[in-house]
């Protein structure tokens, strides 16, 4: 079967080339980009193509265009990416079960790395856990749960993992709201359920027990959707800092 070649437009190529330029020149948020004319000369395209590329980058929230003035590098907004992912998931009608299966792998890694981190400041995680216990409405439960998993990713020390969790904020928020609606409608005390399924994760991270952290995260997901196979393995988990 012949390989299909996806051809990008000139504007798309210039947009990607501009992002590479930002990185290679170490341009920080607020730094001006070269002028439209300079970029056109650099990439060997017309100024019309460059303007189209800048419009694309502005639409992605990566640059700020100013009428009659230079275009500035912008701090990437995770909420823009989050909104795009949420839209695609809704458009493709991805199920809650699929979202949770995907999340489970990320969250297990997050718990494992957090428990194995050399520096584990769980003060904020513990505070969020108490907010979960005290939550009295759907929004409070959802928001505290979301913050719990974001904080756990932060403790892990893995920036790529943290960025990914941030990029999924809108999707995670939607899934948590759906889950808590189900729990509330089933008659279970939602805040007690939330606290009891998160507490073993906190305890395992605090004690630096990686295997227990992964096991607790697996149980956390299994309690929320008991009929879904999340495929999180616990056996064989090892780390140099685990009970040495």
C-alpha positions as CSV (number, residue, x, y, z in Angstrom):
1,X,0.0,0.0,0.0
2,X,1.5,3.4,-1.0
3,X,2.3,5.8,1.8
4,X,0.0,8.7,1.9
5,X,1.7,12.1,2.2
6,X,-0.1,14.8,4.1
7,X,0.8,18.1,2.6
8,X,0.6,21.1,4.8
9,X,-0.2,24.6,3.5
10,X,2.5,27.2,3.4
11,X,0.9,29.1,6.2
12,X,0.9,26.0,8.4
13,X,4.6,25.4,7.6
14,X,5.4,29.0,8.5
15,X,3.4,28.7,11.7
16,X,5.4,25.6,12.8
17,X,8.6,27.2,11.6
18,X,7.8,30.3,13.7
19,X,7.3,28.1,16.8
20,X,10.7,26.5,16.2
21,X,12.1,30.0,15.9
22,X,10.7,31.1,19.2
23,X,12.3,28.1,20.9
24,X,15.7,28.3,19.1
25,X,16.0,32.0,19.9
26,X,14.8,31.6,23.5
27,X,12.0,34.1,23.1
28,X,9.9,34.5,26.2
29,X,6.3,35.6,26.6
30,X,6.1,39.3,25.8
31,X,9.1,39.2,23.4
32,X,8.5,40.6,20.0
33,X,8.7,38.3,16.9
34,X,10.6,39.5,13.8
35,X,8.5,41.7,11.5
36,X,6.2,40.2,8.9
37,X,8.6,41.2,6.2
38,X,11.6,39.6,8.1
39,X,9.6,36.4,8.5
40,X,8.6,36.4,4.9
41,X,12.2,36.7,3.9
42,X,13.4,34.1,6.4
43,X,10.9,31.5,5.2
44,X,10.9,32.5,1.5
45,X,7.2,33.2,1.3
46,X,4.9,36.2,0.8
47,X,3.8,38.5,3.6
48,X,0.2,37.3,2.9
49,X,1.3,33.8,3.9
50,X,3.1,35.1,7.0
51,X,0.0,37.0,8.1
52,X,-2.1,33.9,7.7
53,X,0.4,32.0,9.8
54,X,0.3,34.6,12.5
55,X,-3.5,34.5,12.5
56,X,-3.3,30.7,13.0
57,X,-0.9,31.1,15.9
58,X,-3.0,33.8,17.4
59,X,-6.0,31.5,17.2
60,X,-4.1,28.9,19.1
61,X,-3.3,31.5,21.8
62,X,0.4,31.3,21.1
63,X,1.0,34.9,19.9
64,X,-0.6,38.3,20.4
65,X,-1.2,40.3,17.3
66,X,-1.3,44.1,17.6
67,X,-2.5,46.4,14.9
68,X,0.4,48.3,13.4
69,X,2.9,46.9,15.9
70,X,5.0,43.8,16.3
71,X,3.5,40.5,17.2
72,X,4.4,39.2,20.7
73,X,5.0,35.8,22.0
74,X,2.3,34.7,24.4
75,X,2.3,32.4,27.4
76,X,0.6,29.2,26.2
77,X,-2.8,28.9,27.9
78,X,-3.6,25.3,28.9
79,X,-7.3,26.2,29.0
80,X,-7.2,26.7,25.2
81,X,-5.8,23.2,24.6
82,X,-8.2,21.8,27.2
83,X,-11.2,23.4,25.5
84,X,-10.1,22.0,22.1
85,X,-9.8,18.5,23.5
86,X,-13.1,18.7,25.3
87,X,-14.8,19.8,22.0
88,X,-13.2,16.9,20.1
89,X,-14.3,14.4,22.7
90,X,-17.8,15.7,22.7
91,X,-17.9,15.8,18.9
92,X,-16.8,12.2,18.6
93,X,-19.1,11.1,21.5
94,X,-16.2,9.5,23.4
95,X,-17.8,7.7,26.4
96,X,-17.1,8.4,30.1
97,X,-15.7,4.8,30.3
98,X,-13.2,5.6,27.6
99,X,-12.1,8.8,29.2
100,X,-11.7,7.1,32.6
101,X,-9.7,4.3,31.1
102,X,-7.3,6.8,29.5
103,X,-7.1,8.8,32.7
104,X,-6.4,5.7,34.8
105,X,-3.0,5.1,33.3
106,X,-1.9,8.7,33.7
107,X,-3.1,8.9,37.2
108,X,-1.5,5.6,38.2
109,X,1.8,7.0,36.9
110,X,1.2,10.3,38.7
111,X,0.6,8.4,42.0
112,X,3.7,6.2,41.5
113,X,6.0,9.1,40.8
114,X,4.5,11.2,43.6
115,X,5.1,8.4,46.1
116,X,8.6,7.9,44.8
117,X,9.6,11.6,44.7
118,X,12.5,12.6,46.9
119,X,10.6,15.7,48.1
120,X,7.0,15.1,48.8
121,X,5.2,18.1,50.2
122,X,1.7,16.8,50.7
123,X,0.4,19.8,52.7
124,X,-1.8,21.1,49.9
125,X,-2.9,17.6,48.9
126,X,-4.1,17.0,52.4
127,X,-5.9,20.3,52.4
128,X,-7.7,19.5,49.2
129,X,-8.6,16.1,50.6
130,X,-10.3,17.8,53.6
131,X,-12.2,20.0,51.2
132,X,-13.5,16.9,49.5
133,X,-14.7,15.5,52.8
134,X,-16.5,18.8,53.6
135,X,-18.0,19.3,50.1
136,X,-21.8,19.7,50.2
137,X,-22.6,20.3,46.5
138,X,-21.7,18.9,43.1
139,X,-19.5,21.8,42.1
140,X,-17.4,21.6,45.3
141,X,-16.9,17.9,44.9
142,X,-15.9,18.2,41.2
143,X,-13.6,21.1,41.7
144,X,-11.8,19.6,44.8
145,X,-11.4,16.3,43.0
146,X,-9.9,18.0,40.0
147,X,-7.5,20.0,42.2
148,X,-6.5,16.8,44.0
149,X,-5.3,15.1,40.8
150,X,-3.6,18.3,39.6
151,X,-1.8,18.6,42.9
152,X,-0.8,14.9,42.8
153,X,0.7,15.5,39.3
154,X,2.6,18.5,40.6
155,X,4.1,16.4,43.5
156,X,5.2,13.8,41.0
157,X,7.8,16.3,39.7
158,X,7.2,15.2,36.1
159,X,6.4,18.4,34.2
160,X,5.2,16.6,31.1
161,X,2.7,14.7,33.2
162,X,1.6,17.9,34.9
163,X,1.1,19.7,31.6
164,X,-0.9,16.8,30.3
165,X,-3.2,16.8,33.4
166,X,-3.6,20.5,33.0
167,X,-4.5,20.1,29.3
168,X,-7.2,17.6,30.2
169,X,-8.8,19.9,32.9
170,X,-12.0,20.5,31.0
171,X,-12.4,16.8,30.1
172,X,-11.6,15.7,33.6
173,X,-14.1,18.2,35.0
174,X,-16.8,16.9,32.7
175,X,-16.1,13.3,33.6
176,X,-16.0,14.0,37.4
177,X,-19.3,15.9,37.2
178,X,-21.0,12.9,35.4
179,X,-19.5,10.5,38.0
180,X,-20.7,12.5,41.0
181,X,-24.1,12.9,39.5
182,X,-24.3,9.1,39.3
183,X,-23.1,8.7,42.9
184,X,-25.6,11.2,44.2
185,X,-28.5,9.7,42.3
186,X,-27.5,6.2,43.6
187,X,-28.1,7.5,47.2
188,X,-24.5,7.1,48.3
189,X,-23.0,10.0,50.4
190,X,-20.8,11.6,47.8
191,X,-18.4,13.5,50.0
192,X,-17.8,10.4,52.1
193,X,-17.2,8.3,49.0
194,X,-14.8,10.9,47.6
195,X,-12.8,11.1,50.8
196,X,-12.6,7.4,51.3
197,X,-11.4,6.6,47.8
198,X,-8.8,9.4,47.9
199,X,-7.5,8.9,51.4
200,X,-5.5,5.7,50.7
201,X,-3.7,7.6,47.8
202,X,-2.7,10.4,50.1
203,X,-1.5,8.0,52.8
204,X,0.6,6.0,50.3
205,X,2.2,9.2,48.9
206,X,2.9,10.5,52.4
207,X,4.6,7.2,53.4
208,X,6.5,6.9,50.0
209,X,4.9,3.5,49.3
210,X,4.8,3.3,45.5
211,X,3.1,-0.1,45.2
212,X,0.4,1.0,47.7
213,X,-0.1,4.3,45.8
214,X,-0.7,2.6,42.5
215,X,-2.9,0.0,44.1
216,X,-4.9,2.8,45.8
217,X,-5.3,4.7,42.5
218,X,-6.5,1.5,40.8
219,X,-9.0,1.0,43.5
220,X,-10.1,4.6,43.2
221,X,-11.0,4.2,39.6
222,X,-12.6,0.7,40.1
223,X,-14.8,2.1,42.8
224,X,-16.0,4.9,40.5
225,X,-16.8,2.6,37.6
226,X,-16.7,-1.0,38.9
227,X,-17.6,-2.6,35.6
228,X,-14.7,-1.2,33.6
229,X,-11.3,-2.9,33.2
230,X,-8.7,-0.2,33.8
231,X,-5.8,-2.5,33.2
232,X,-3.6,-0.9,35.9
233,X,-0.9,-3.4,37.0
234,X,0.4,-3.3,40.6
235,X,2.6,-6.3,40.7
236,X,6.2,-5.7,39.8
237,X,6.1,-2.0,40.7
238,X,9.5,-1.1,42.0
239,X,11.4,2.1,42.8
240,X,14.8,2.7,44.4
241,X,13.1,4.8,47.1
242,X,10.4,2.4,47.9
243,X,11.0,1.1,51.5
244,X,14.8,1.0,51.2
